[in-house]
Each structure stands twice: as structure tokens, then as C-alpha cells.
């Protein structure tokens, strides 16, 4: 799981022993992300169970969507419009 910080707070990243101050907009991973979401300090931006389609897919630019598709190995042949790219990403995840 990954989560984006909504409110600054100190926390200890997974695998570390010293706390770090997290600022609004920072992205967290693992157990710290879950704790921050549960405490209302962060919101989920991706979840391993549904990692192929980001939560904010509609807010992503075409370039960001293409990069995401490339990272996930999604074939965008024939997808020229944003809606087509999103549909290709969603279809690839459904397989």
C-alpha cells in the first residue's frame, strides 16, 4: 500500500529505527502507510490488491497514464484518447 500524507506528522519508516518528519504530499509505503491512513493523516493512493489502476486515474495526464501503462506492461496500441488509455489499463488489470 502507498498513501499520500494529508497532515504533517513524525513517524518511523519501515525498516528504520529513527523517526522522520513527514510533510503534506509525501508518499508512504508499507505498515507506516496503513497506520497513517487509519489515523486520518494520509489517504491511500495505491493498494497492492488494485495497483494497476491508481485511485486518481482521472486526474492523471495522458503522459502520466502512458508512463503508468508502460510500467505495468500494458499495450496501448490504438489508444489515442485519454479515455481509451484508461480503458486499456483497466482491461489489462481485469485479465
C-alpha positions in Angstrom: 0.0 0.0 0.0 1.1 3.6 -0.6 -0.5 6.6 1.0 -0.1 10.4 0.5 0.3 12.4 3.7 -2.5 14.9 4.3 -1.2 16.3 7.5 2.4 16.6 8.7 3.5 14.1 11.4 6.6 12.3 12.7 6.8 8.6 12.0 9.3 5.7 11.6 9.5 4.3 8.1 9.5 0.5 7.7 12.9 -1.0 8.3 14.3 2.1 10.1 14.8 2.9 13.8 14.8 6.7 13.8 11.7 8.9 13.2 11.3 11.2 10.3 9.1 14.2 9.9 6.7 13.6 7.0 5.2 16.6 5.2 1.9 17.1 3.3 2.2 15.4 -0.1 4.9 12.8 0.9 4.2 9.3 -0.2 4.4 6.5 2.4 4.8 2.7 1.9 4.0 -0.4 3.9 2.9 -0.5 7.5 3.5 3.2 8.1 1.1 4.0 5.3 -1.6 1.8 6.8 -1.1 3.4 10.3 -1.2 6.9 8.8 -4.4 6.1 6.9 -6.0 4.6 9.9 -5.1 7.7 11.9 -6.6 10.0 9.3 -3.2 11.5 8.5 -2.9 10.1 4.9 -5.0 8.8 2.1 -4.5 5.7 0.0 -3.0 6.3 -3.4 -2.4 2.7 -4.4 -3.1 -0.7 -2.9 -1.3 -3.8 -3.9 -4.6 -5.5 -4.5 -5.5 -2.9 -7.1 -2.2 -1.4 -8.0 -2.7 -1.4 -11.8 -5.3 1.4 -11.7 -4.4 4.4 -9.5 -7.1 5.9 -7.4 -6.7 9.3 -9.1 -6.6 8.0 -12.6 -9.0 10.7 -13.9 -6.7 13.4 -12.5 -3.6 11.9 -14.3 -2.4 13.5 -17.5 -2.1 11.5 -20.7 1.7 11.4 -20.3 1.3 10.1 -16.7 -1.2 7.4 -17.9 1.2 6.3 -20.7 4.1 6.1 -18.2 1.9 4.0 -15.8 0.9 1.7 -18.7 4.5 1.3 -19.7 5.5 0.5 -16.1 2.8 -2.2 -15.9 3.4 -3.6 -19.4 0.0 -2.5 -20.8 -0.2 -2.4 -24.6 -1.6 0.9 -25.7 -1.8 0.1 -29.5 -4.7 2.1 -30.9 -5.4 4.0 -27.7 -5.1 7.7 -28.7 -7.5 9.4 -26.4 -7.3 9.6 -22.6 -10.5 7.5 -22.2 -9.0 4.8 -24.5 -5.8 4.7 -22.5 -7.7 4.4 -19.2 -9.9 1.6 -20.7 -6.8 -0.3 -21.8 -5.3 0.0 -18.4 -8.5 -1.2 -16.7 -8.9 -4.1 -19.3 -5.3 -5.2 -18.7 -5.9 -5.3 -14.9 -9.1 -7.4 -15.4 -7.0 -10.2 -17.1 
